[in-house]
Amino acid sequence: MRVGWLKNHRVHGASLHLDIIGDKIWIQRDGTDRPIADELVEAGVPKEDIVLAFYPENMRAYTGFAVR
């Protein structure tokens, strides 16, 4: 979580948001220093089981990961 202040505005939000939908891991947001998708692949999760949901569906085919 990011929590605090940026000048006069409150900052509050998740740095990372993952959903498990069906048999795939959907990465909704990744605000980390090292992409969580890379960490999952290194841990043995096949790329075809990971959806980079923060990209529009028509762009996902170019990522090397699952489209849906």
N, CA, C and O atoms as a Maestro MAE file, in Angstrom:
{
 s_m_m2io_version
 :::
 2.0.0
}

f_m_ct {
 s_m_title
 :::
 protein
 m_atom[272] {
  # First column is atom index #
  i_m_mmod_type
  r_m_x_coord
  r_m_y_coord
  r_m_z_coord
  i_m_residue_number
  s_m_chain_name
  s_m_pdb_residue_name
  s_m_pdb_atom_name
  i_m_atomic_number
  :::
  1 25 0.841 -1.179 0.000 1 A "MET " " N  " 7
  2 3 0.000 0.000 0.000 1 A "MET " " CA " 6
  3 2 0.885 1.241 0.000 1 A "MET " " C  " 6
  4 15 1.957 1.281 0.604 1 A "MET " " O  " 8
  5 25 0.394 2.227 -0.691 2 A "ARG " " N  " 7
  6 3 1.007 3.555 -0.617 2 A "ARG " " CA " 6
  7 2 0.086 4.419 0.225 2 A "ARG " " C  " 6
  8 15 -1.091 4.590 -0.092 2 A "ARG " " O  " 8
  9 25 0.629 4.950 1.281 3 A "VAL " " N  " 7
  10 3 -0.165 5.767 2.183 3 A "VAL " " CA " 6
  11 2 0.674 6.966 2.588 3 A "VAL " " C  " 6
  12 15 1.857 6.829 2.899 3 A "VAL " " O  " 8
  13 25 0.061 8.142 2.582 4 A "GLY " " N  " 7
  14 3 0.782 9.332 3.003 4 A "GLY " " CA " 6
  15 2 0.235 10.571 2.338 4 A "GLY " " C  " 6
  16 15 -0.941 10.648 1.985 4 A "GLY " " O  " 8
  17 25 1.115 11.535 2.177 5 A "TRP " " N  " 7
  18 3 0.722 12.818 1.607 5 A "TRP " " CA " 6
  19 2 1.662 13.188 0.477 5 A "TRP " " C  " 6
  20 15 2.864 12.929 0.548 5 A "TRP " " O  " 8
  21 25 1.121 13.786 -0.550 6 A "LEU " " N  " 7
  22 3 1.886 14.355 -1.648 6 A "LEU " " CA " 6
  23 2 1.442 15.798 -1.762 6 A "LEU " " C  " 6
  24 15 0.372 16.096 -2.290 6 A "LEU " " O  " 8
  25 25 2.280 16.687 -1.259 7 A "LYS " " N  " 7
  26 3 1.916 18.094 -1.109 7 A "LYS " " CA " 6
  27 2 0.657 18.180 -0.257 7 A "LYS " " C  " 6
  28 15 0.690 17.784 0.909 7 A "LYS " " O  " 8
  29 25 -0.439 18.678 -0.790 8 A "ASN " " N  " 7
  30 3 -1.666 18.825 0.009 8 A "ASN " " CA " 6
  31 2 -2.707 17.748 -0.288 8 A "ASN " " C  " 6
  32 15 -3.874 17.891 0.074 8 A "ASN " " O  " 8
  33 25 -2.282 16.669 -0.950 9 A "HIS " " N  " 7
  34 3 -3.228 15.626 -1.337 9 A "HIS " " CA " 6
  35 2 -2.889 14.309 -0.640 9 A "HIS " " C  " 6
  36 15 -1.724 13.924 -0.539 9 A "HIS " " O  " 8
  37 25 -3.920 13.635 -0.168 10 A "ARG " " N  " 7
  38 3 -3.749 12.337 0.472 10 A "ARG " " CA " 6
  39 2 -3.491 11.275 -0.592 10 A "ARG " " C  " 6
  40 15 -4.176 11.226 -1.613 10 A "ARG " " O  " 8
  41 25 -2.499 10.429 -0.343 11 A "VAL " " N  " 7
  42 3 -2.172 9.314 -1.227 11 A "VAL " " CA " 6
  43 2 -2.544 8.031 -0.495 11 A "VAL " " C  " 6
  44 15 -2.096 7.791 0.626 11 A "VAL " " O  " 8
  45 25 -3.367 7.212 -1.139 12 A "HIS " " N  " 7
  46 3 -3.761 5.937 -0.553 12 A "HIS " " CA " 6
  47 2 -4.139 4.987 -1.677 12 A "HIS " " C  " 6
  48 15 -5.099 5.246 -2.403 12 A "HIS " " O  " 8
  49 25 -3.424 3.925 -1.830 13 A "GLY " " N  " 7
  50 3 -3.750 2.974 -2.887 13 A "GLY " " CA " 6
  51 2 -2.828 1.778 -2.875 13 A "GLY " " C  " 6
  52 15 -1.748 1.799 -2.284 13 A "GLY " " O  " 8
  53 25 -3.281 0.742 -3.537 14 A "ALA " " N  " 7
  54 3 -2.518 -0.502 -3.615 14 A "ALA " " CA " 6
  55 2 -1.416 -0.385 -4.667 14 A "ALA " " C  " 6
  56 15 -1.641 0.151 -5.752 14 A "ALA " " O  " 8
  57 25 -0.243 -0.882 -4.346 15 A "SER " " N  " 7
  58 3 0.853 -0.938 -5.308 15 A "SER " " CA " 6
  59 2 0.727 -2.168 -6.187 15 A "SER " " C  " 6
  60 15 1.253 -2.199 -7.300 15 A "SER " " O  " 8
  61 25 0.036 -3.175 -5.694 16 A "LEU " " N  " 7
  62 3 -0.080 -4.438 -6.391 16 A "LEU " " CA " 6
  63 2 -1.489 -4.983 -6.228 16 A "LEU " " C  " 6
  64 15 -2.027 -5.008 -5.121 16 A "LEU " " O  " 8
  65 25 -2.089 -5.419 -7.334 17 A "HIS " " N  " 7
  66 3 -3.433 -5.995 -7.308 17 A "HIS " " CA " 6
  67 2 -3.439 -7.192 -8.245 17 A "HIS " " C  " 6
  68 15 -3.277 -7.051 -9.457 17 A "HIS " " O  " 8
  69 25 -3.630 -8.377 -7.661 18 A "LEU " " N  " 7
  70 3 -3.715 -9.622 -8.424 18 A "LEU " " CA " 6
  71 2 -5.063 -10.266 -8.166 18 A "LEU " " C  " 6
  72 15 -5.569 -10.226 -7.044 18 A "LEU " " O  " 8
  73 25 -5.650 -10.861 -9.200 19 A "ASP " " N  " 7
  74 3 -6.860 -11.660 -9.062 19 A "ASP " " CA " 6
  75 2 -6.573 -13.037 -9.621 19 A "ASP " " C  " 6
  76 15 -5.803 -13.180 -10.572 19 A "ASP " " O  " 8
  77 25 -7.188 -14.049 -9.036 20 A "ILE " " N  " 7
  78 3 -7.168 -15.380 -9.619 20 A "ILE " " CA " 6
  79 2 -8.541 -15.579 -10.227 20 A "ILE " " C  " 6
  80 15 -9.543 -15.663 -9.516 20 A "ILE " " O  " 8
  81 25 -8.579 -15.653 -11.537 21 A "ILE " " N  " 7
  82 3 -9.828 -15.815 -12.280 21 A "ILE " " CA " 6
  83 2 -9.688 -17.097 -13.088 21 A "ILE " " C  " 6
  84 15 -8.828 -17.210 -13.961 21 A "ILE " " O  " 8
  85 25 -10.554 -18.063 -12.778 22 A "GLY " " N  " 7
  86 3 -10.423 -19.367 -13.417 22 A "GLY " " CA " 6
  87 2 -9.105 -19.985 -12.998 22 A "GLY " " C  " 6
  88 15 -8.834 -20.127 -11.806 22 A "GLY " " O  " 8
  89 25 -8.294 -20.350 -13.957 23 A "ASP " " N  " 7
  90 3 -6.994 -20.951 -13.667 23 A "ASP " " CA " 6
  91 2 -5.831 -20.015 -14.000 23 A "ASP " " C  " 6
  92 15 -4.700 -20.464 -14.185 23 A "ASP " " O  " 8
  93 25 -6.114 -18.721 -14.076 24 A "LYS " " N  " 7
  94 3 -5.080 -17.754 -14.441 24 A "LYS " " CA " 6
  95 2 -4.901 -16.684 -13.359 24 A "LYS " " C  " 6
  96 15 -5.815 -16.387 -12.591 24 A "LYS " " O  " 8
  97 25 -3.705 -16.123 -13.328 25 A "ILE " " N  " 7
  98 3 -3.407 -14.994 -12.443 25 A "ILE " " CA " 6
  99 2 -3.528 -13.732 -13.286 25 A "ILE " " C  " 6
  100 15 -2.798 -13.551 -14.261 25 A "ILE " " O  " 8
  101 25 -4.449 -12.871 -12.904 26 A "TRP " " N  " 7
  102 3 -4.676 -11.605 -13.613 26 A "TRP " " CA " 6
  103 2 -4.000 -10.494 -12.814 26 A "TRP " " C  " 6
  104 15 -4.374 -10.223 -11.673 26 A "TRP " " O  " 8
  105 25 -3.008 -9.860 -13.420 27 A "ILE " " N  " 7
  106 3 -2.322 -8.742 -12.771 27 A "ILE " " CA " 6
  107 2 -3.056 -7.470 -13.179 27 A "ILE " " C  " 6
  108 15 -2.962 -7.020 -14.320 27 A "ILE " " O  " 8
  109 25 -3.789 -6.900 -12.224 28 A "GLN " " N  " 7
  110 3 -4.593 -5.706 -12.480 28 A "GLN " " CA " 6
  111 2 -3.760 -4.434 -12.352 28 A "GLN " " C  " 6
  112 15 -3.963 -3.472 -13.093 28 A "GLN " " O  " 8
  113 25 -2.820 -4.438 -11.405 29 A "ARG " " N  " 7
  114 3 -1.931 -3.281 -11.198 29 A "ARG " " CA " 6
  115 2 -0.606 -3.785 -10.691 29 A "ARG " " C  " 6
  116 15 -0.556 -4.669 -9.835 29 A "ARG " " O  " 8
  117 25 0.465 -3.229 -11.210 30 A "ASP " " N  " 7
  118 3 1.804 -3.562 -10.736 30 A "ASP " " CA " 6
  119 2 2.618 -2.284 -10.639 30 A "ASP " " C  " 6
  120 15 3.168 -1.810 -11.633 30 A "ASP " " O  " 8
  121 25 2.692 -1.744 -9.462 31 A "GLY " " N  " 7
  122 3 3.460 -0.534 -9.219 31 A "GLY " " CA " 6
  123 2 4.748 -0.834 -8.471 31 A "GLY " " C  " 6
  124 15 5.267 0.021 -7.753 31 A "GLY " " O  " 8
  125 25 5.271 -2.054 -8.636 32 A "THR " " N  " 7
  126 3 6.481 -2.458 -7.933 32 A "THR " " CA " 6
  127 2 7.727 -2.119 -8.748 32 A "THR " " C  " 6
  128 15 7.639 -1.803 -9.935 32 A "THR " " O  " 8
  129 25 8.872 -2.188 -8.104 33 A "ASP " " N  " 7
  130 3 10.147 -1.912 -8.775 33 A "ASP " " CA " 6
  131 2 10.537 -3.019 -9.756 33 A "ASP " " C  " 6
  132 15 11.164 -2.753 -10.781 33 A "ASP " " O  " 8
  133 25 10.174 -4.235 -9.444 34 A "ARG " " N  " 7
  134 3 10.464 -5.384 -10.311 34 A "ARG " " CA " 6
  135 2 9.137 -6.014 -10.686 34 A "ARG " " C  " 6
  136 15 8.373 -6.389 -9.796 34 A "ARG " " O  " 8
  137 25 8.833 -6.143 -11.964 35 A "PRO " " N  " 7
  138 3 7.525 -6.654 -12.374 35 A "PRO " " CA " 6
  139 2 7.169 -7.996 -11.729 35 A "PRO " " C  " 6
  140 15 7.947 -8.949 -11.789 35 A "PRO " " O  " 8
  141 25 6.002 -8.059 -11.121 36 A "ILE " " N  " 7
  142 3 5.550 -9.276 -10.450 36 A "ILE " " CA " 6
  143 2 5.415 -10.426 -11.448 36 A "ILE " " C  " 6
  144 15 5.599 -11.584 -11.074 36 A "ILE " " O  " 8
  145 25 5.099 -10.130 -12.709 37 A "ALA " " N  " 7
  146 3 4.992 -11.190 -13.720 37 A "ALA " " CA " 6
  147 2 6.329 -11.922 -13.858 37 A "ALA " " C  " 6
  148 15 6.353 -13.147 -13.981 37 A "ALA " " O  " 8
  149 25 7.426 -11.190 -13.838 38 A "ASP " " N  " 7
  150 3 8.759 -11.810 -13.915 38 A "ASP " " CA " 6
  151 2 9.020 -12.686 -12.693 38 A "ASP " " C  " 6
  152 15 9.586 -13.773 -12.808 38 A "ASP " " O  " 8
  153 25 8.609 -12.209 -11.535 39 A "GLU " " N  " 7
  154 3 8.775 -12.983 -10.291 39 A "GLU " " CA " 6
  155 2 7.974 -14.284 -10.360 39 A "GLU " " C  " 6
  156 15 8.453 -15.336 -9.936 39 A "GLU " " O  " 8
  157 25 6.756 -14.208 -10.893 40 A "LEU " " N  " 7
  158 3 5.918 -15.401 -11.003 40 A "LEU " " CA " 6
  159 2 6.527 -16.413 -11.967 40 A "LEU " " C  " 6
  160 15 6.527 -17.612 -11.688 40 A "LEU " " O  " 8
  161 25 7.047 -15.939 -13.100 41 A "VAL " " N  " 7
  162 3 7.685 -16.829 -14.068 41 A "VAL " " CA " 6
  163 2 8.907 -17.492 -13.432 41 A "VAL " " C  " 6
  164 15 9.114 -18.693 -13.603 41 A "VAL " " O  " 8
  165 25 9.712 -16.732 -12.710 42 A "GLU " " N  " 7
  166 3 10.890 -17.302 -12.039 42 A "GLU " " CA " 6
  167 2 10.492 -18.329 -10.988 42 A "GLU " " C  " 6
  168 15 11.254 -19.251 -10.695 42 A "GLU " " O  " 8
  169 25 9.291 -18.171 -10.417 43 A "ALA " " N  " 7
  170 3 8.796 -19.117 -9.412 43 A "ALA " " CA " 6
  171 2 8.169 -20.358 -10.056 43 A "ALA " " C  " 6
  172 15 7.757 -21.282 -9.354 43 A "ALA " " O  " 8
  173 25 8.098 -20.379 -11.399 44 A "GLY " " N  " 7
  174 3 7.602 -21.559 -12.080 44 A "GLY " " CA " 6
  175 2 6.213 -21.457 -12.678 44 A "GLY " " C  " 6
  176 15 5.694 -22.443 -13.202 44 A "GLY " " O  " 8
  177 25 5.598 -20.278 -12.610 45 A "VAL " " N  " 7
  178 3 4.274 -20.096 -13.208 45 A "VAL " " CA " 6
  179 2 4.456 -19.881 -14.708 45 A "VAL " " C  " 6
  180 15 5.191 -18.983 -15.117 45 A "VAL " " O  " 8
  181 25 3.792 -20.698 -15.536 46 A "PRO " " N  " 7
  182 3 3.917 -20.520 -16.991 46 A "PRO " " CA " 6
  183 2 3.344 -19.179 -17.449 46 A "PRO " " C  " 6
  184 15 2.345 -18.707 -16.905 46 A "PRO " " O  " 8
  185 25 3.973 -18.575 -18.441 47 A "LYS " " N  " 7
  186 3 3.498 -17.285 -18.953 47 A "LYS " " CA " 6
  187 2 2.064 -17.358 -19.446 47 A "LYS " " C  " 6
  188 15 1.333 -16.371 -19.360 47 A "LYS " " O  " 8
  189 25 1.645 -18.514 -19.965 48 A "GLU " " N  " 7
  190 3 0.278 -18.636 -20.465 48 A "GLU " " CA " 6
  191 2 -0.764 -18.682 -19.337 48 A "GLU " " C  " 6
  192 15 -1.965 -18.714 -19.605 48 A "GLU " " O  " 8
  193 25 -0.311 -18.685 -18.089 49 A "ASP " " N  " 7
  194 3 -1.217 -18.639 -16.937 49 A "ASP " " CA " 6
  195 2 -1.248 -17.256 -16.288 49 A "ASP " " C  " 6
  196 15 -1.857 -17.082 -15.233 49 A "ASP " " O  " 8
  197 25 -0.600 -16.281 -16.905 50 A "ILE " " N  " 7
  198 3 -0.530 -14.918 -16.361 50 A "ILE " " CA " 6
  199 2 -1.113 -13.952 -17.380 50 A "ILE " " C  " 6
  200 15 -0.711 -13.949 -18.544 50 A "ILE " " O  " 8
  201 25 -2.058 -13.135 -16.944 51 A "VAL " " N  " 7
  202 3 -2.672 -12.124 -17.807 51 A "VAL " " CA " 6
  203 2 -2.257 -10.750 -17.296 51 A "VAL " " C  " 6
  204 15 -2.464 -10.430 -16.125 51 A "VAL " " O  " 8
  205 25 -1.677 -9.947 -18.164 52 A "LEU " " N  " 7
  206 3 -1.333 -8.568 -17.810 52 A "LEU " " CA " 6
  207 2 -2.571 -7.706 -18.087 52 A "LEU " " C  " 6
  208 15 -2.678 -7.058 -19.129 52 A "LEU " " O  " 8
  209 25 -3.488 -7.717 -17.138 53 A "ALA " " N  " 7
  210 3 -4.804 -7.098 -17.322 53 A "ALA " " CA " 6
  211 2 -4.744 -5.577 -17.393 53 A "ALA " " C  " 6
  212 15 -5.720 -4.941 -17.791 53 A "ALA " " O  " 8
  213 25 -3.624 -4.988 -17.016 54 A "PHE " " N  " 7
  214 3 -3.501 -3.523 -17.092 54 A "PHE " " CA " 6
  215 2 -3.274 -3.042 -18.522 54 A "PHE " " C  " 6
  216 15 -3.270 -1.839 -18.780 54 A "PHE " " O  " 8
  217 25 -3.083 -3.983 -19.458 55 A "TYR " " N  " 7
  218 3 -3.039 -3.644 -20.881 55 A "TYR " " CA " 6
  219 2 -4.402 -3.926 -21.509 55 A "TYR " " C  " 6
  220 15 -5.087 -4.859 -21.090 55 A "TYR " " O  " 8
  221 25 -4.805 -3.143 -22.503 56 A "PRO " " N  " 7
  222 3 -6.052 -3.465 -23.217 56 A "PRO " " CA " 6
  223 2 -5.928 -4.845 -23.870 56 A "PRO " " C  " 6
  224 15 -4.839 -5.263 -24.263 56 A "PRO " " O  " 8
  225 25 -7.051 -5.536 -23.978 57 A "GLU " " N  " 7
  226 3 -7.036 -6.904 -24.491 57 A "GLU " " CA " 6
  227 2 -6.367 -7.006 -25.864 57 A "GLU " " C  " 6
  228 15 -5.663 -7.981 -26.131 57 A "GLU " " O  " 8
  229 25 -6.571 -6.033 -26.724 58 A "ASN " " N  " 7
  230 3 -5.981 -6.108 -28.064 58 A "ASN " " CA " 6
  231 2 -4.455 -5.944 -28.044 58 A "ASN " " C  " 6
  232 15 -3.804 -6.262 -29.039 58 A "ASN " " O  " 8
  233 25 -3.877 -5.469 -26.967 59 A "MET " " N  " 7
  234 3 -2.423 -5.306 -26.865 59 A "MET " " CA " 6
  235 2 -1.751 -6.489 -26.163 59 A "MET " " C  " 6
  236 15 -0.537 -6.663 -26.270 59 A "MET " " O  " 8
  237 25 -2.529 -7.300 -25.449 60 A "ARG " " N  " 7
  238 3 -1.946 -8.384 -24.653 60 A "ARG " " CA " 6
  239 2 -1.257 -9.448 -25.490 60 A "ARG " " C  " 6
  240 15 -0.341 -10.113 -25.005 60 A "ARG " " O  " 8
  241 25 -1.676 -9.623 -26.736 61 A "ALA " " N  " 7
  242 3 -1.063 -10.643 -27.593 61 A "ALA " " CA " 6
  243 2 0.413 -10.354 -27.839 61 A "ALA " " C  " 6
  244 15 1.170 -11.259 -28.187 61 A "ALA " " O  " 8
  245 25 0.822 -9.118 -27.665 62 A "TYR " " N  " 7
  246 3 2.219 -8.720 -27.914 62 A "TYR " " CA " 6
  247 2 3.105 -8.798 -26.675 62 A "TYR " " C  " 6
  248 15 4.298 -8.502 -26.753 62 A "TYR " " O  " 8
  249 25 2.538 -9.194 -25.523 63 A "THR " " N  " 7
  250 3 3.278 -9.191 -24.272 63 A "THR " " CA " 6
  251 2 4.053 -10.476 -24.001 63 A "THR " " C  " 6
  252 15 4.989 -10.481 -23.202 63 A "THR " " O  " 8
  253 25 3.668 -11.566 -24.665 64 A "GLY " " N  " 7
  254 3 4.280 -12.856 -24.369 64 A "GLY " " CA " 6
  255 2 3.568 -13.600 -23.253 64 A "GLY " " C  " 6
  256 15 3.945 -14.717 -22.897 64 A "GLY " " O  " 8
  257 25 2.529 -12.969 -22.701 65 A "PHE " " N  " 7
  258 3 1.726 -13.585 -21.653 65 A "PHE " " CA " 6
  259 2 0.344 -13.902 -22.206 65 A "PHE " " C  " 6
  260 15 0.067 -13.626 -23.373 65 A "PHE " " O  " 8
  261 25 -0.527 -14.479 -21.380 66 A "ALA " " N  " 7
  262 3 -1.866 -14.841 -21.821 66 A "ALA " " CA " 6
  263 2 -2.683 -13.600 -22.196 66 A "ALA " " C  " 6
  264 15 -2.466 -12.517 -21.652 66 A "ALA " " O  " 8
  265 25 -3.613 -13.769 -23.119 67 A "VAL " " N  " 7
  266 3 -4.495 -12.677 -23.534 67 A "VAL " " CA " 6
  267 2 -5.710 -12.613 -22.617 67 A "VAL " " C  " 6
  268 15 -6.142 -11.526 -22.234 67 A "VAL " " O  " 8
  269 25 -6.267 -13.773 -22.263 68 A "ARG " " N  " 7
  270 3 -7.411 -13.858 -21.356 68 A "ARG " " CA " 6
  271 2 -7.472 -15.219 -20.746 68 A "ARG " " C  " 6
  272 15 -8.367 -15.499 -19.948 68 A "ARG " " O  " 8
  :::
 }
 m_bond[271] {
  # First column is bond index #
  i_m_from
  i_m_to
  i_m_order
  :::
  1 1 2 1
  2 2 3 1
  3 3 4 2
  4 3 5 1
  5 5 6 1
  6 6 7 1
  7 7 8 2
  8 7 9 1
  9 9 10 1
  10 10 11 1
  11 11 12 2
  12 11 13 1
  13 13 14 1
  14 14 15 1
  15 15 16 2
  16 15 17 1
  17 17 18 1
  18 18 19 1
  19 19 20 2
  20 19 21 1
  21 21 22 1
  22 22 23 1
  23 23 24 2
  24 23 25 1
  25 25 26 1
  26 26 27 1
  27 27 28 2
  28 27 29 1
  29 29 30 1
  30 30 31 1
  31 31 32 2
  32 31 33 1
  33 33 34 1
  34 34 35 1
  35 35 36 2
  36 35 37 1
  37 37 38 1
  38 38 39 1
  39 39 40 2
  40 39 41 1
  41 41 42 1
  42 42 43 1
  43 43 44 2
  44 43 45 1
  45 45 46 1
  46 46 47 1
  47 47 48 2
  48 47 49 1
  49 49 50 1
  50 50 51 1
  51 51 52 2
  52 51 53 1
  53 53 54 1
  54 54 55 1
  55 55 56 2
  56 55 57 1
  57 57 58 1
  58 58 59 1
  59 59 60 2
  60 59 61 1
  61 61 62 1
  62 62 63 1
  63 63 64 2
  64 63 65 1
  65 65 66 1
  66 66 67 1
  67 67 68 2
  68 67 69 1
  69 69 70 1
  70 70 71 1
  71 71 72 2
  72 71 73 1
  73 73 74 1
  74 74 75 1
  75 75 76 2
  76 75 77 1
  77 77 78 1
  78 78 79 1
  79 79 80 2
  80 79 81 1
  81 81 82 1
  82 82 83 1
  83 83 84 2
  84 83 85 1
  85 85 86 1
  86 86 87 1
  87 87 88 2
  88 87 89 1
  89 89 90 1
  90 90 91 1
  91 91 92 2
  92 91 93 1
  93 93 94 1
  94 94 95 1
  95 95 96 2
  96 95 97 1
  97 97 98 1
  98 98 99 1
  99 99 100 2
  100 99 101 1
  101 101 102 1
  102 102 103 1
  103 103 104 2
  104 103 105 1
  105 105 106 1
  106 106 107 1
  107 107 108 2
  108 107 109 1
  109 109 110 1
  110 110 111 1
  111 111 112 2
  112 111 113 1
  113 113 114 1
  114 114 115 1
  115 115 116 2
  116 115 117 1
  117 117 118 1
  118 118 119 1
  119 119 120 2
  120 119 121 1
  121 121 122 1
  122 122 123 1
  123 123 124 2
  124 123 125 1
  125 125 126 1
  126 126 127 1
  127 127 128 2
  128 127 129 1
  129 129 130 1
  130 130 131 1
  131 131 132 2
  132 131 133 1
  133 133 134 1
  134 134 135 1
  135 135 136 2
  136 135 137 1
  137 137 138 1
  138 138 139 1
  139 139 140 2
  140 139 141 1
  141 141 142 1
  142 142 143 1
  143 143 144 2
  144 143 145 1
  145 145 146 1
  146 146 147 1
  147 147 148 2
  148 147 149 1
  149 149 150 1
  150 150 151 1
  151 151 152 2
  152 151 153 1
  153 153 154 1
  154 154 155 1
  155 155 156 2
  156 155 157 1
  157 157 158 1
  158 158 159 1
  159 159 160 2
  160 159 161 1
  161 161 162 1
  162 162 163 1
  163 163 164 2
  164 163 165 1
  165 165 166 1
  166 166 167 1
  167 167 168 2
  168 167 169 1
  169 169 170 1
  170 170 171 1
  171 171 172 2
  172 171 173 1
  173 173 174 1
  174 174 175 1
  175 175 176 2
  176 175 177 1
  177 177 178 1
  178 178 179 1
  179 179 180 2
  180 179 181 1
  181 181 182 1
  182 182 183 1
  183 183 184 2
  184 183 185 1
  185 185 186 1
  186 186 187 1
  187 187 188 2
  188 187 189 1
  189 189 190 1
  190 190 191 1
  191 191 192 2
  192 191 193 1
  193 193 194 1
  194 194 195 1
  195 195 196 2
  196 195 197 1
  197 197 198 1
  198 198 199 1
  199 199 200 2
  200 199 201 1
  201 201 202 1
  202 202 203 1
  203 203 204 2
  204 203 205 1
  205 205 206 1
  206 206 207 1
  207 207 208 2
  208 207 209 1
  209 209 210 1
  210 210 211 1
  211 211 212 2
  212 211 213 1
  213 213 214 1
  214 214 215 1
  215 215 216 2
  216 215 217 1
  217 217 218 1
  218 218 219 1
  219 219 220 2
  220 219 221 1
  221 221 222 1
  222 222 223 1
  223 223 224 2
  224 223 225 1
  225 225 226 1
  226 226 227 1
  227 227 228 2
  228 227 229 1
  229 229 230 1
  230 230 231 1
  231 231 232 2
  232 231 233 1
  233 233 234 1
  234 234 235 1
  235 235 236 2
  236 235 237 1
  237 237 238 1
  238 238 239 1
  239 239 240 2
  240 239 241 1
  241 241 242 1
  242 242 243 1
  243 243 244 2
  244 243 245 1
  245 245 246 1
  246 246 247 1
  247 247 248 2
  248 247 249 1
  249 249 250 1
  250 250 251 1
  251 251 252 2
  252 251 253 1
  253 253 254 1
  254 254 255 1
  255 255 256 2
  256 255 257 1
  257 257 258 1
  258 258 259 1
  259 259 260 2
  260 259 261 1
  261 261 262 1
  262 262 263 1
  263 263 264 2
  264 263 265 1
  265 265 266 1
  266 266 267 1
  267 267 268 2
  268 267 269 1
  269 269 270 1
  270 270 271 1
  271 271 272 2
  :::
 }
}
